[in-house]
Amino acid sequence: MFRLTCLSRHARPAFLSVIISGSVFIMHSTIRCRKCSTSFSFQALGTRNRNHCPHCLWSVHLDHRPGDRSAKCGGLMEPIAISLRADGEWTIVHRCAECGTLHANRVAGDDNAVELLQLAARPLANPPFPSVC
């Protein structure tokens, strides 16, 4: 079962409804990451639909299309690569650990730069083909 915890009861957060397996969950604008337990806000620089932790870059499978919150899987989504759009914008490629779905998500302004660079350098450090000496 998928749950998001509110960390700010006294603030006036924006509420979002999420439908997972027929149940409706109310999410506050501040949540805790299911992977690294860091708390973060849904409001992020450079994005309308925050869908990943700015610290570890992991996500939760909630969307079929950005912001629709219609996926019923609820599995953790691992950041597996960085992709570059035609306009030069970076996206994080996530793969769902439960169902294998792939999504490309925009990088937000407050994302961990070290994690982003490590993810971008991963193919160079561990090429997907044998090295030739």
C-alpha positions as CSV (number, residue, x, y, z in Angstrom):
1,M,0.0,0.0,0.0
2,F,1.2,3.5,-0.8
3,R,1.3,6.2,1.8
4,L,2.6,9.7,2.0
5,T,3.1,11.4,5.4
6,C,2.3,15.0,6.1
7,L,5.2,16.7,8.0
8,S,3.6,20.1,8.4
9,R,0.2,20.1,10.1
10,H,0.2,23.7,11.1
11,A,1.2,25.3,7.8
12,R,-1.5,25.9,5.1
13,P,-0.2,23.5,2.5
14,A,-1.7,22.8,-0.9
15,F,-3.6,19.6,-1.1
16,L,-3.4,17.0,-3.9
17,S,-5.6,14.0,-4.4
18,V,-4.0,10.8,-5.4
19,I,-6.0,7.8,-6.5
20,I,-4.3,4.4,-6.0
21,S,-6.1,1.1,-6.2
22,G,-9.4,2.8,-5.8
23,S,-8.4,4.6,-2.6
24,V,-8.0,8.4,-2.4
25,F,-5.1,9.8,-0.5
26,I,-4.7,13.4,0.5
27,M,-1.1,14.6,0.2
28,H,0.3,17.7,1.8
29,S,2.8,19.9,0.0
30,T,5.6,18.5,2.3
31,I,6.3,14.8,2.2
32,R,8.9,12.3,3.2
33,C,10.8,10.3,0.6
34,R,10.1,6.5,0.7
35,K,13.7,5.8,-0.3
36,C,16.0,8.1,1.8
37,S,13.4,9.5,4.3
38,T,14.3,13.1,3.5
39,S,11.4,15.5,3.7
40,F,10.8,17.8,0.8
41,S,8.2,20.1,-0.8
42,F,6.0,19.4,-3.9
43,Q,6.7,23.0,-5.0
44,A,10.0,23.0,-6.9
45,L,11.9,25.5,-9.1
46,G,11.5,24.7,-12.7
47,T,8.7,22.2,-12.5
48,R,4.9,22.1,-12.1
49,N,4.5,18.5,-11.0
50,R,7.2,17.5,-8.5
51,N,7.6,13.7,-8.8
52,H,10.9,12.8,-7.3
53,C,13.0,13.5,-4.2
54,P,15.5,16.3,-4.7
55,H,18.0,14.5,-2.5
56,C,18.3,11.0,-3.8
57,L,16.3,11.5,-7.1
58,W,14.1,8.4,-6.5
59,S,10.4,8.7,-7.3
60,V,7.1,6.9,-6.8
61,H,5.1,5.5,-9.7
62,L,2.0,7.8,-9.6
63,D,1.6,9.1,-13.1
64,H,0.8,7.8,-16.6
65,R,1.2,11.3,-17.9
66,P,3.0,14.1,-15.9
67,G,0.7,15.3,-13.1
68,D,-2.3,13.0,-13.8
69,R,-1.6,10.8,-10.7
70,S,-3.6,8.0,-12.3
71,A,-1.1,5.1,-12.1
72,K,-2.2,2.4,-9.6
73,C,1.2,0.7,-9.2
74,G,2.7,2.9,-6.4
75,G,6.2,1.3,-6.8
76,L,9.5,3.0,-6.2
77,M,11.1,4.4,-9.3
78,E,14.8,4.2,-9.5
79,P,16.8,7.0,-11.4
80,I,18.7,5.1,-14.0
81,A,19.9,7.7,-16.5
82,I,20.0,11.3,-17.5
83,S,18.6,12.3,-20.9
84,L,19.0,15.5,-22.8
85,R,16.0,17.0,-24.6
86,A,16.4,18.8,-28.0
87,D,16.2,22.2,-26.2
88,G,19.1,21.2,-23.9
89,E,17.0,20.5,-20.8
90,W,18.0,17.6,-18.6
91,T,15.5,14.9,-17.7
92,I,15.9,12.0,-15.2
93,V,14.9,8.6,-16.6
94,H,13.2,6.5,-13.9
95,R,12.3,2.8,-14.0
96,C,9.6,1.4,-11.7
97,A,11.0,-1.4,-9.5
98,E,7.5,-3.0,-9.5
99,C,6.3,-3.0,-13.1
100,G,9.3,-1.8,-15.1
101,T,7.6,1.3,-16.5
102,L,10.0,4.0,-17.8
103,H,9.4,7.7,-17.4
104,A,11.5,10.8,-18.2
105,N,11.0,13.6,-15.7
106,R,12.3,17.1,-15.8
107,V,15.1,18.1,-13.5
108,A,14.0,20.6,-10.8
109,G,16.0,23.6,-9.7
110,D,16.6,22.2,-6.2
111,D,17.7,18.7,-7.3
112,N,21.0,17.4,-5.8
113,A,23.7,18.5,-8.3
114,V,26.1,15.8,-7.1
115,E,23.5,13.0,-7.6
116,L,22.7,14.4,-11.0
117,L,26.3,14.4,-12.1
118,Q,26.9,10.9,-10.8
119,L,23.9,9.7,-12.7
120,A,25.1,11.4,-15.9
121,A,28.6,10.0,-15.5
122,R,27.4,6.4,-14.8
123,P,27.6,5.2,-18.4
124,L,31.2,6.5,-18.7
125,A,32.3,4.8,-15.5
126,N,30.5,1.5,-16.3
127,P,30.1,1.3,-20.1
128,P,27.4,-1.2,-21.3
129,F,29.9,-2.9,-23.5
130,P,33.3,-4.6,-22.9
131,S,36.3,-2.4,-22.7
132,V,39.0,-2.9,-25.3
133,C,42.7,-2.6,-24.2
